[in-house]
Amino acid sequence: MKHIVALQNLVTPWPDGLEPSDAELDAIEQEMPLILARVDLLDAQIMTLDRTTSEVDERRIRRARNRVLVARRDLANRVAGSTGSGDAA
């Protein structure tokens, strides 16, 4: 009887360099409010895919869009404030 065995390792080792860096993790954390606002908007839109939108659905989507806009504004202001040189003449 012949045995069939794999010629490679059973578990592929995790190569270095695939883990996110600390700077990338900080950037993700800074963008998290925007990410969550977009997820809420997507959830509100998904709820209306298989039915006619009601007034409550339209309000929910409008509020979710507004939260996305506010999160984008806050992120842009935070990024612009942190990259400014502060050398006002």
Beta strands, then each sheet from edge to edge (+ up, - down):
end
